[in-house]
Amino acid sequence: MPLRIGIIGCGSILNAHLRGLKLLKDRRLADFTITALCSRNIRDTLMFRSPDDGVPPREPVTDDPNNGLSAPHHYISDIQSDEPRVYDDFRQVAVDDEVDAVIVLTALDSHHEIGLAFLESEKHVLVDKPLAITIAAGRKLVEAAERTGAVLATAESARFLPECRARHWAIGSRRIGDFRMLVSGMMGHPDWSLDHIVGDTP
């Protein structure tokens, strides 16, 4: 039986996730069907369900091919023939018996609340990066997964970047000696802070 997936949050990053899901399906690497789409604005769910819904597609945020936000628009109908149900409240999806797992693509400050609702409903949860807004919120998610036996994961893509894999190899093989500390940062990235304001942005 295919895994029945609900998608919570229909913003710009959904195109990247749909591209990945389509690749999995096309290459027969996973057996799944998307049974639910949820966004606070129903129009956003229809934007991704099918072109027949009449909502214009979301344009990519950037043209940088190395950024997930550059993914072209995809519809669920590009991946499967069955139309998912649409919701404007994640709590409705949490009690949907035709959803086994969810992909949470909402704003960071809602990851823990939404993730907990699904874990408590014994549904598997993949949360887009980062897992939670605080360590305490992340621990609550981990504890709920341990308590219910549901799978909890985070879609942290940075670990797969060549430079990150090279750092991991260099540190793990002790090519650079004993590891003590890593300092890293990113400020005013043009894709995330379009006006380059840093200190006064959330």
N, C-alpha and C positions, 0 to 999 in steps of 0.2 A: 504494500500500500504506500503511495507517495506521501512524503511529509507535507502537511498542509500548513502553509506559511501566511501569517498576517504581517503587513508592513505598516508601521506606526510612524507617521511623519512623511509628508510629500513635498519636501523642499528640494533645493538644487542638487544635493548629493544623491538623491534617489536615482538619477540617471546613471551614475557610476555603479550603483548596486544592481540596477536592472541590467546593465551591460554585463556585469559579472554573472548574474543569474542566467542570462541568455547563453553565455559561453558555456556554463555548466550543463545546461539543457542540450545545447547543440552538440556538445561533445559526449553526451550521455554519461556524464560523471556524477550526476545526482538525479534522484527521482523525487520531484516535488511539484506541488501546484500552489499558486498564490490564491488564497481563498478570501482574503480581506485586505482592504486598503483603508487607512484611517488618517484623517487630518481634521483640524478644527474647522477648516473651510472645505466643505464638500466639493466645491469647484476644483480645489487642488487635487482631490482624489480622482476626479473625472479627467483631469489633465493627463493623468498617467494610465488610466484604465484602457481607453480605446479612442482612436480618432473619431469614431462614430458619436462620441459624447459631445463633440463640437467645441471643446475647449482648446484654444491654441497651445502648442507645446511650449515648454520652458526652455529658453535659450541657455546655452552654456555660459557660465560665469567668466571663464577664461579660455584662451586658445592655447595655453601651455599643455602640450601633449603628455607631460609627466604629472599633471594634476587631475585628480578624479573629477573635479568640477568642469573639466573640458569635455566630458563624455557627451556624445550626441543624445538627443531625446529618444527615449524608448517608451513604448507602451506595453502594458501587460499583454495586450493582444498580439504583440510581436513574439511573445514567449509561449503563450498557450491559447487555446480556443475558449476555455471556460472563463467567464467574467467573474471577477471577485466581487463580493458585496462591499459596499462603501459605508463608512461610519464617520461620525464627527466627534466621537467620544471613545477613548481607548478602553474605558470600563466595559463598553458593550462588546468589544473584541475579546476582552478577558473572559467573558462568560460564553463566548461562541464555541459550541462543541465541534465545529469544523475547522478549528485552528489548533495546531499542535505546538507551533513555535512562532516567535515574532522576531522581526528585525526592527529595532528602535532607532529611528533617524531624526529624533526631535532635538530641540535645544538642550544643551548640556544640563541646565538647571532642572530639567524634568526627567533625566535618565533614571534616577533612583526611584522616584515615585512610580513611574510607568513600569520600570523593570520589576519592582516589588509586586505590583498588582498581578503581573503575569506569572512570576515565580510562585506566588501564593496560590495561583490557579493551576499550578503544576504544569505550566507551559514553558518550553525552552526559550531562552532569550539570548539574542545577539545584539549587543549595544554598540552603536558607532562610537568611535573614540572621542574623548576619553570615557572610561567606564562611568565615572560619577564626578560630581562637583567638589566633593571632599573625600578624604580618606574614610571618615566615619560613614558617609553615605555608601561608599564602595564596600565597606565591611558589611553593612546591612544587606546588600545584594548578595555577597558571598555567603553569608550566614543563611539567608533564605534559600539559596540554591542547595546548600548542604542539608538543610532541614527537609526540603521537599523532594530532593533527588533530581530536580530539573537541571538541565545544562545551562550554564551561564558563560558567555564568552564576550570578548570585546573585539571589534574590527579595527585593530591597530595596524595600519598598513606600513607605517614607517619602518618596522622591523624587517621588511622585505626589500627595502631600498639597498642598492649595491653598496653605498657608502656605510650604511649601518651594518650590513653583513661583513664588510671588510673590517670595521672596528671590532665587531664581535670576534672575528677570527684572530685579529692582532692581539686583543686582550686575552682571549682564551688560550692561545698558543704561547703566551708570555713573550711574544716577539718584542714588546715594548717595555718589558720588565713587570714589576708588581703594580697592579692597578690601585690607585689611591683615590682619585676623584675625577669626575667629568663635569665640566662647565659648558653649558650649551644654551643658546637662546636665539630667538627670532623676533625682531621688532619691525613693525610697519610693513609686513609682507603685502605686496600689492593686491593679492587675491583676497586677503582677509580684512585688510584695513585700507580700503580704497582711497581714503583721504589722508592716509599716512599719519593720522593722529594715534598716539600710542597710550600715553598716560591717562587720558580721559575717556578711553573706550573700555567697555566691560571686559 
